[in-house]
């Protein structure tokens, strides 16, 4: 049983990045995710890199710089191991400081635990 109040549940944001669209990453996802943490809109911010976004990130130096900045300001970075292994980019993501792991169970737990979730 979850004993937290509704107010407690509003402090955790999960951003799920699945798109291989670079403009979506730069102009929406990264902008909001970084500001959500930097401006204190959310206490805990996690970015889940899942699917084609893993490949895009591994190939784009500007996106890598944004990811490093996100890590530096305290955003937790997670990538789906099955996806990143499939694209052959798990080591590249790990080198960026992204935790590469199987995420199905974790994702389910976050949803069931009331994390506010947005997907790009």
C-alpha positions as CSV (number, residue, x, y, z in Angstrom):
1,X,0.0,0.0,0.0
2,X,1.3,3.4,-1.0
3,X,1.2,5.7,2.0
4,X,2.4,8.9,0.3
5,X,0.1,11.8,-0.1
6,X,-0.9,13.3,-3.5
7,X,1.6,16.1,-2.9
8,X,4.5,13.5,-2.4
9,X,3.7,11.8,-5.7
10,X,4.1,15.1,-7.6
11,X,7.8,15.3,-7.0
12,X,8.9,12.6,-9.4
13,X,9.1,12.9,-13.1
14,X,10.0,10.1,-15.6
15,X,10.7,11.3,-19.1
16,X,10.7,8.4,-21.6
17,X,12.7,9.2,-24.8
18,X,11.9,6.8,-27.6
19,X,12.0,9.0,-30.7
20,X,14.8,9.1,-33.2
21,X,13.8,12.6,-34.1
22,X,16.8,14.9,-33.3
23,X,14.6,18.1,-33.3
24,X,12.2,16.6,-30.8
25,X,15.2,15.8,-28.6
26,X,16.7,19.3,-28.8
27,X,13.7,21.5,-28.9
28,X,11.3,19.7,-26.5
29,X,12.7,16.8,-24.5
30,X,16.1,18.2,-23.5
31,X,14.8,21.7,-22.9
32,X,11.9,20.5,-20.6
33,X,13.9,17.8,-18.8
34,X,16.8,20.0,-18.0
35,X,14.7,22.9,-16.9
36,X,12.4,20.6,-14.8
37,X,15.4,19.8,-12.7
38,X,17.3,23.1,-12.8
39,X,14.3,25.2,-12.0
40,X,13.1,22.8,-9.3
41,X,9.8,22.0,-10.9
42,X,10.4,18.4,-9.9
43,X,12.6,17.0,-7.1
44,X,13.5,13.7,-8.9
45,X,13.9,13.6,-12.6
46,X,14.7,10.4,-14.6
47,X,15.4,10.2,-18.3
48,X,14.7,6.8,-19.8
49,X,16.4,6.3,-23.2
50,X,14.5,3.6,-24.9
51,X,14.5,2.3,-28.5
52,X,15.7,4.4,-31.4
53,X,16.8,7.3,-29.2
54,X,19.7,5.1,-27.9
55,X,21.2,4.9,-31.4
56,X,20.6,8.6,-32.1
57,X,22.3,9.6,-28.9
58,X,25.3,7.4,-29.5
59,X,25.9,9.1,-32.9
60,X,25.4,12.8,-32.1
61,X,28.0,14.9,-30.2
62,X,25.6,17.7,-29.5
63,X,23.1,15.4,-27.9
64,X,25.9,13.8,-25.9
65,X,26.8,17.2,-24.5
66,X,23.3,17.8,-23.3
67,X,23.2,14.3,-21.7
68,X,26.4,15.1,-19.8
69,X,24.9,18.4,-18.6
70,X,21.8,16.5,-17.4
71,X,23.9,14.1,-15.5
72,X,25.9,17.0,-13.9
73,X,22.7,18.7,-12.6
74,X,21.4,15.5,-11.1
75,X,19.1,13.9,-13.6
76,X,19.2,10.1,-13.4
77,X,19.9,8.6,-16.8
78,X,18.8,5.1,-17.7
79,X,18.9,3.2,-21.0
80,X,17.2,0.0,-22.0
81,X,19.8,-2.7,-22.2
82,X,17.9,-4.8,-24.7
83,X,17.5,-1.9,-27.0
84,X,21.0,-0.5,-26.7
85,X,22.5,-4.0,-27.1
86,X,20.3,-4.4,-30.2
87,X,21.8,-1.2,-31.7
88,X,25.3,-2.1,-30.5
89,X,25.6,1.1,-28.4
90,X,25.5,-0.1,-24.8
91,X,29.2,0.7,-24.2
92,X,28.8,4.2,-25.8
93,X,25.9,5.0,-23.5
94,X,27.7,3.7,-20.4
95,X,30.7,5.9,-21.3
96,X,28.3,8.9,-21.1
97,X,27.3,8.0,-17.6
98,X,24.0,6.4,-18.5
99,X,23.0,3.3,-16.5
100,X,22.3,0.6,-19.0
101,X,19.9,-2.0,-17.7
102,X,16.8,-4.1,-18.5
103,X,14.0,-1.6,-17.8
104,X,10.7,-3.4,-18.2
105,X,10.3,-4.2,-14.5
106,X,11.7,-0.8,-13.4
107,X,9.4,1.0,-15.8
108,X,6.4,-0.9,-14.5
109,X,7.3,-0.2,-10.9
110,X,7.6,3.5,-11.6
111,X,4.2,3.6,-13.3
112,X,2.6,1.7,-10.4
113,X,4.4,3.9,-7.9
114,X,2.8,7.0,-9.3
115,X,5.7,8.6,-11.2
116,X,4.5,11.4,-13.5
117,X,5.5,10.1,-16.9
118,X,5.8,11.9,-20.2
119,X,7.0,10.4,-23.5
120,X,8.8,11.9,-26.4
